[in-house]
Amino acid sequence: MAEQRRRPLPHDFHPPVASFTVVSDDVRDGEPLGQEQVYSGGNSSPHLRWSGFPEGTRSFAVTCYDPDAPTGSGFWHWVLFDIPVSVTELPAGAGTGAMDGLPAGAVHVRNDYGTKDFGGAAPPPGDGPHRYVFTVYAVDQERLGVDEGATPAVVGFNLRFHAIGRAQLIGEYENPAAG
C-alpha cells in the first residue's frame, strides 16, 4: 500500500490557485470516514460547508476522488458542478441521484460506479487505507461549460482552466482482509 499512498492528488497537476476552507459535520481531515460515507453502509455524501473563497468566484464544483484505488487512474466517487455562488453548504445526503438538497442548476456527471450521484468508499478487502479527497473548487464562471454527459476527466480538464480557488478535506477508509 505504501506505493499507492504516494499517488498524486488530481489537482497536483493543475496550476496553483488560492486556497480556502471546507469543513464537514461528517468528515474530519485525516481521520477515518464514518459508515454513512461507505458504499455498503449509508452510501451518503457528507455535509460540506466552505468559506473564504476568492473574489471573482461565480460558481463551485465538488468532487470526491480516491487516488489509492488499484486502477492506475484512481476512482471518482462524486463529480458535481455548476453550484451557484450563493450556495456555500451542502447537507449530508445531497449527492443522491434524486438531487434532493442540491440547488437548481447543479449538475452531476457519472462517477466511476457509472451512476450520477455520490458513491461511497469501497476499497478492495486487504488493500490498506485509501484516501477520499473531497475538493471544493471556486470557479470563475457561472457554468463550467460541460453538460451531464461529460466524464470526470473532461470536468477536471475544464476545472484546470477555470478554478481560481480550491479547498480540500481528506478522509480515509480501509476494508480489512477477510478472515
KAWO-V289172 format. One record per backbone hydrogen bond with DSSP energy under -0.5 kcal/mol. NH is the residue of the N-H (numbers start at 1). CO is the residue of the C=O. If there is no record, write none. Layout:
nh: (NH NH)
co: (CO CO)
This chain:
nh: (5 6 6 7 12 13 14 18 20 21 23 26 30 31 33 37 38 39 41 42 43 43 44 48 49 50 51 57 58 59 60 61 62 63 64 65 66 67 69 71 72 74 75 77 77 78 80 81 83 84 85 87 88 90 93 94 96 99 102 106 107 109 111 112 114 117 118 119 120 121 126 127 130 132 133 133 134 134 135 135 136 137 137 138 139 139 140 150 155 156 157 158 159 160 161 161 162 163 164 165 166 167 169 171 171 172 173 176)
co: (1 2 3 4 9 10 11 164 166 51 49 47 170 28 172 34 35 121 38 35 35 38 36 90 23 88 21 54 139 139 83 137 80 135 78 133 75 65 66 69 69 69 66 64 75 64 62 107 60 82 58 84 86 48 45 91 93 96 99 103 81 79 115 76 111 115 95 77 118 37 175 124 173 171 65 131 132 169 63 133 167 61 135 165 59 137 162 147 151 152 153 154 155 156 157 158 158 159 138 138 18 136 134 132 169 31 130 174)
